[in-house]
Amino acid sequence: MKRSHKIMLYKLSCLLFALVLMFLPHRGQPYSDIRVLATVLGVDGGEGNVSVSAQLAVPVAQNGDGKASTVARATGGSLPEALENLEIGLGRRIDYGHLSTVAIGEGALIDDIYNYMSYLLSSGKMGPGAFLVYCSKSQAGDFIEEAQQMGESSDAELANFISYSKRANHVATTTALKFLQTLNSSSHAATMPCVQLEDEDEKSNSGSGEQSGQSGGGQGGSQQQDEQSSSGSSGQSGQSGGGENKKKKLVAVDAVAAFGGDIKAATILDELTTRGVVWQDPNSDFGLVELRDVLIDGEEVPSVSARLTGKKVSRSAKIENGENVLSYKIKIKLRLDDSRICGNPLFYDKWKNALEEEFGSVVQSNLMRSVEVSKEMNLDFLGIRESFRKYCRKGYDNFELSSVVVNTDISVTIQT
């Protein structure tokens, strides 16, 4: 082969090698080294001074699941700036595809929350199904840091707790999309469940809310037992900086924060009012409810627990005798937790009907309590005005929350 042919062949080989290198996929830094996963996001402050806190699952080279949990914080003049500063401080991009919960810190104003949720949804950083919670006694950043210390798998503890409440608990929950929808409805009001961490030995002062006003002092819709069972496994020892081991537990969601109307800050509803909110929520149809100190056939029963196995809620709005009338129709199916009660010879003769009536009476009391508080505050967190917009246009055009007449038809069936 001539020398000129060899040179030409060499040049063609180099050109072919260069083309192959050009079209090979770029192999940069591994994905796990440049990104972290956000599971919970906390937002504090208002426009001009925003603080964000993210609970992160950081991929690491280790045995086991290959991830570690951490909490990162950053500030900025706006939410986008604070989130950008969070990534700059980490030196990694944050993947929000697994973001399941957004916590709002104490004192946040409704206008700021609306802007934050709108941005997170429109930017794709938060899906419409992400849950919203309100930290009623602390800043969101402090709450998330304490929650992160509760267990070895703490990167998912808070998210699992809220999602459990949604699936299997008769408590108030709300998603980002639902919050914005109800806030933008004609009622201009929305609710958000309250969460908080406290020491296990700390006494709760919510026991004073036992003014159910029912004969026998019955209470219904008590969700605390389920909440404590769900948080009990997560309430592991969290280590404080002073060397002390303090056990923490999540306390939720026996109160909700109401937003809207002329009130810019959150209004925390009491326990009984919250129960009324939950009973009229058609999406909350599972969980434990309880009667306490019930008088049945002359015998006082300290506690009767039942599992809510189904609930159907319907409402109708109309004008009667010149008044706006809203009617709730709620059908409830319960199964007693203690099957021995069903084996009592008196159960079908007296106890079953008495228990059904007592449960129905308590549900009615809780719901009417919510209606009264809504009227007193002039804050339509039950969506009464929106019901008239949908079902009775004439009543909607002449709507006044304080003058609405509310009727209830509660039907309780104990299944055996």
Secondary structure, DSSP 8 states (H G I E B T S, - for coil): --HHHHHHHHHHHHHHHHHHHHHS----S-HHHHEEEEEEEEEEEETTEEEEEEEEEEE-S-STTSEEEEEEEEEESSHHHHHHHHHHHHTSEEE-TT--EEEE-TT--HHHHHHHHHHHHHTTSS-TT-EEEEETTS-HHHHHHHHHTTSTTTTTHHHHHHHHHHHH-SS---BHHHHHHHHTSTT-EEEEEEEEEEETT---SGGGG-----GGG------HHHHHHHHHTT--EEE-TTS-EEEEEEE-SS-EEEEETTEEEEEE--HHHHHHHHHT-TT---EEEEEEEEEETTEEEEEEEEEEEEEEEEEEEEEETTEEEEEEEEEEEEEES-TTTTTSTTIIIIIHHHHHHHHHHHHHHHHHHHHHHHHHHT--TT-HHHHHHHH-HHHHHT--GGG-EEEEEEEEEEE-
